[in-house]
Amino acid sequence: MEFLATTSIESFWDIRKRIVFLSEACRLHKRRPFWSRLESEQLPFLWDSVEKTSEADAHCTALTAKAIGPMTDFLNRYHGLEKESGYYEIVLRTWLDHLIHQVYDRTHALERAFERYPNLTTWRLDPADYYYPLEHSDAVHLACWDDRYNLQLYSQIMTEMELDFPTRRLEDPGPLSHPEHLVWPPHRQRRVTRYFFKLSRWLSSMRGQRAVMVSPYFKYQVCWNYIWFLIKSGFRVQFDEFDQQVSIPLGLDLETRRQRLDLGPGKLASILGGILISQIPRLFLEGFADFRREVLKLDLPKAPLYITRNAAHYNHIFKLYFAEQFGKPDQSRLMILQHGGGEGYDWTNLPEAYERQLADRFGTFGWREGEKTEPVPFPYPARSSLFKWVAHQPPSRRLVTITDAPRYLYRFQFQPCGDMFLLEAVNGLIRFFDAVEDRSPFLVRNWSYLDTEWGVRERLLERAPDLVFDDLSRDFIQQLEQGDMHISHHIGTTFLESMALDVPTLAFLSPRVYRFRPAAELEVGKLRQVGIVHDTPEGAAAHYNAICTDPHVWWSKREVQVARLTFIEQYAWTCKDWYRCWLREIQKQLALAGS
């Protein structure tokens, strides 16, 4: 008899039976001495090709389209409102998108397990231990890393599948609890920053301010960029983080959360309809009426144009404030600026799709696609003249960047996530380090703002104990200035930054993970031809071994620079006078707002 382990919570494993692990997320690296002794099997990852990922993503998009109407009707009844679906798409579409992806993934994983082992048994989580997220960022965080929440999702799905397995209580419920009050946002900007924002509001009002910038995400030289942009705008652009705190009571309406939504025919639609209401973050259900009332009382800046890079996802005050304007004749315009890698070149990109739907103008890193997009450079990240490389300089550190990823799949994407992060990214790094002839110049930068429990550092050191790890006391650009090369297992923001700054860059990208849009595939293909991008870690290592004595000799070749410049023109455009480009586009949008 086999027993299904759905998460890494060992009290929910019946080790008297042969264990079937649903995913790599179950097997924590630090617990390997325990689970490696068990009679067990690891099920292969479902989404092990870009074709499967593309198909799943398309199905989820269709499910979201089916869900938004019934969700709008339900929320209007519950809150006594008469809002259109566009209102709720602004307020909670990002949460809805992610939950549908998660339910789709977990449902198919369970179906595959029970098809393979019809007599498989397991334990579900007792509903008394269910946790209901506070808001969208809480829900995403839990879906990415929290075992209890994922055990709950699996349990709810099994209940909807009519798999009546026994339920158990948690031995250690952990820190998750249901607070009776919520203060949002939980943290504000530092006092000096708030004073600066107030000053910008006063100065811009004196100059006839017409644009408000929210969360511009100045990643480097933050203070300088704020001050410089305010001056260069002629004090006509105001900064505001929409972070005035509100405190609201937060109940827990379990009776309502047991209701179902009718999403039409289909097994997955039925499962999703039984789960959606129960998973609505409490801020959007029990706390929404009070939250909306308090936000509408706030003294928030009114303007015909708002500009942001990050606020459209997690700044609920800004989102609600903007949603309240939806459909009105004097509705403000919204300009969203691209804030990271993946957008524009991934085959599909969930955050980008939401941002482009919401925005009147979407500023890109150089690419164009549709009427809303317009190239707007990202702020120039270099601090000094150290990026004027000198040939034949002494050997220095070569920066190897690793971006940690969630153990549980939280959305379908064409970047390593879930099991594919371990199978392709981490194992790919091990293969790369095995194949290079000299690891001594490497400085490994394993960035993660949370402990994902993948044990990336430990896994790498087991295979390559001579590796040196960055202590993260400096940001990426500071470390890049101290080295002469950047090596990466992914094509994200750091890849774009080092390419834009003309730093010798090398990347290996698994064809099982990465799929690019046709226009981007053409440009990435050119990077492959000149040795910047490789399909395998061994190919990247062989190229590194050939150029490692002096990477700049290779990097300065005409064909390499032509490929680099062509790529960054489309996907990593930056310039030192970026603020002029921003202001020029802002003026265009203000003109449209006044027309």
PyMOL commands that set and color helices and strands:
alter all, ss='L'
color gray80, all
select helices_A, chain A and resi 10-12+24-26+29-35+50-79+85-116+127-129+136-145+147-160+191-206+222-232+254-257+267-279+288-297+311-314+316-323+350-358+385-387+419-435+456-463+476-481+493-500+518-529+537-547+551-555+558-571+578-594
alter helices_A, ss='H'
color red, helices_A
select strands_A, chain A and resi 2-5+18-21+40-42+124-125+167-168+181-184+211-214+237-239+246-249+305-308+333-337+361-364+373-375+378-379+397-403+442-447+468-469+483-488+505-508+533-534+574-575
alter strands_A, ss='S'
color yellow, strands_A
deselect
rebuild
show_as cartoon
